[in-house]
Amino acid sequence: MVVMILIYIFPIDVLASLIPNSLPAVAQPSSQNITAPAQTEPEPEPEAVAPAPVPAAPVPSSTIEYNIAGYSSRGNIIQEIIIAPADYDRTMLITFAMHGFDGAWDKDGAALVQIANNVVREFSAYPQELQKTRLIVVPCVNPDGIWYGQSENGIGRCNGQGIDINRDFDYFWEYSSDRKYHTGNTPFSTPEAQILRQLVLTEKPEIVVDIHGWSNCTYGDKQVSACFNQNFGFKNTKAMTFLKQHFIGWASQYARAVLVEYPRPAGPEDLIQRQFSGKTIESIKAICSLP
């Protein structure tokens, strides 16, 4: 901030007399009539203007970034949103919609994308709720499955290559020709799995959460799972050994990792009535409070 100081200087009001060449004769006053001229007090010096106080340096604010994490097998953008408190000291990665068709209704993965958008909206408006946790959200891992998908068996659940992204990670990997769980010939055959691998290895999150539907349970880290169990009423946390080939199984080698399986809703309106977005937001807040 630049502080401008204006000092007003008042001129001394003294007029110089012009003396003519000849003066008329004047009567000399008697000594009795002579009086001393009145004493005039000098004008006070103007007071100096004190400089304005310099404001304290502003507290750094949170930042929000909308980035392109990469592109799907058919060239659709896979977006990441990063909400970072100024003094964050850990990172949480949350992914949504790895399957465009997840088994409740056609293209139900789009409902997970909407929940992700609500999560982003909440923490963009109130980043202080994250405390000291930087949040990275991938709202839609599998845009091809949503835009071009036809069913749970093939493109829809799977990506545009017909590969199940959640069977494409190098964690007890094995080949599968099943159309629902189809793999490539090697792990990380899909660009989507490669993007998630790069996010984990580059951003180094301490916590990774992958959101799915609709098996009504959680898998993985017990403390992180408990935050979802409490809000959704899940009764069990299954062992990580179930998650061979899965993103969360692979991510558990680098972070506290949890797969969340939402309860099965009756339809899109049921998601709203049962407050899936609000419960997800509260679960994330609880995770941010964990030691």
Phi, psi and omega in degrees: 000133178262124181259123179259128181248120179255121179246120180269127179251115182273128180290147176283126188273070178243120181262132176283131180276139175271125183261119179288165182292327180228141182249138175291152178291137179232152178290140178280127180288150177286160181296332181291333184270358183277126177238146180292140179298146180296138179280125177256134180284138179293149178297139179293147177292139179296142179286142178290142179275122181290139179293146179293145179295143178278123182294154178293153179299136181295148177286130180304138182261171177290157177241149178231125181238138172247111186239158170268112179285332180165198184229146180288178181296337178252017172086011177279146182291136168249113189264149170234139175243128182245120176248114190237108169302150186300326185247034183295149179230006173204167186230139174238129176254129177234129180241148182227157169057054173287338177240125177292326173246117183245007168109353181267314175204170182300132178058036179292347174301333178297331177293325177292325176297320179295320176298318178300317179297323177293324176297313179299317181299317181296308187278343170290322180283327184228066183297339179296339178292341178280352183057247182247031181249125172279131184249126174246123182243129170250101188292332183213102179286329188236071179296328180297322180296327179282314187284322187246358188292154180238332186194180174286342184253090183115208182298124187141281167296315181274172180277190182293347175270353185081022179250135175286111183302325183278012169237023189244023183245146186280068179220097187052044186289145171210152183289143174222133176261357178301129184298327181287322184243032188297139177248168167279191180280343179216162173299155179059042176280343182257145175297331180294316177294323178296322178296314180295320176301315181295321178299314182294315184287330182272312184278339177052055178294144174279337181228134176231129179233131178242122187260128179225181169220158008216055187264000171061050180196176173230156175231142171114211186309127188290320181293316179292318178301321183300330180295323176281321180302320183292321184279328184257351180079021175298144184252351183214149172241113184280156184291152181294340182297341177292338194265039176296140181074347186283155175303312184291325174300313178296316183294336181296345176284346185237344188205170169285113192239143182218134169259124179255126174249104180302156171296152181286122177270163177285337181174182182302322180293330179294328175300320180288313183297327181268005170058049179298319180296312181298320180291325177294317179298316179295325177295319179294320176300318180295321178297321180296340179270353180292149177291000000 
